[in-house]
């Protein structure tokens, strides 16, 4: 299960990504409710996805 817990302090690679409006609003709401930055939430989501990538297909 995904849990918000780790702060990504050394995130220093800048990238531009585009979100659908609905996904952006959901992520923004979750970040606000958990008192973390939008960027931190996105990094944690990506980390979680990579750690669990392919688990469903094995």
C-alpha positions as CSV (number, residue, x, y, z in Angstrom):
1,X,0.0,0.0,0.0
2,X,1.2,3.5,-0.8
3,X,2.0,5.6,2.2
4,X,3.3,9.2,2.4
5,X,6.4,9.1,4.6
6,X,9.7,10.1,3.0
7,X,10.8,13.7,2.1
8,X,12.8,13.9,-1.1
9,X,15.4,16.4,0.0
10,X,17.9,16.1,-2.8
11,X,15.5,16.5,-5.8
12,X,17.5,18.8,-8.0
13,X,16.8,17.6,-11.6
14,X,14.3,20.0,-13.2
15,X,11.8,18.5,-15.7
16,X,8.6,19.8,-17.2
17,X,5.7,17.3,-17.2
18,X,2.1,17.8,-18.1
19,X,-0.9,16.5,-16.1
20,X,-4.5,16.1,-17.1
21,X,-6.6,18.6,-15.2
22,X,-8.3,15.9,-13.2
23,X,-5.1,14.1,-12.2
24,X,-3.5,17.4,-11.2
25,X,-6.5,18.3,-9.0
26,X,-6.5,14.9,-7.2
27,X,-2.7,15.1,-6.6
28,X,-2.9,18.7,-5.4
29,X,-5.7,17.8,-3.0
30,X,-3.8,14.8,-1.6
31,X,-0.6,17.0,-1.1
32,X,-2.7,19.7,0.6
33,X,-4.4,17.2,2.9
34,X,-1.1,15.7,3.9
35,X,0.7,19.0,4.3
36,X,3.4,18.2,1.8
37,X,4.5,19.8,-1.4
38,X,3.0,18.8,-4.8
39,X,6.5,18.0,-5.9
40,X,7.2,15.7,-3.0
41,X,4.0,13.8,-3.6
42,X,4.8,13.3,-7.3
43,X,8.3,12.1,-6.4
44,X,6.9,9.6,-3.8
45,X,4.3,8.4,-6.3
46,X,7.0,7.8,-8.9
47,X,9.2,6.0,-6.4
48,X,6.4,3.7,-5.3
49,X,5.4,2.9,-8.9
50,X,9.0,2.0,-9.8
51,X,9.4,-0.2,-6.7
52,X,6.2,-2.1,-7.6
53,X,6.7,-2.1,-11.4
54,X,6.0,-5.5,-12.9
55,X,4.8,-7.1,-9.7
56,X,1.4,-7.8,-11.2
57,X,2.8,-9.5,-14.2
58,X,5.1,-12.0,-12.4
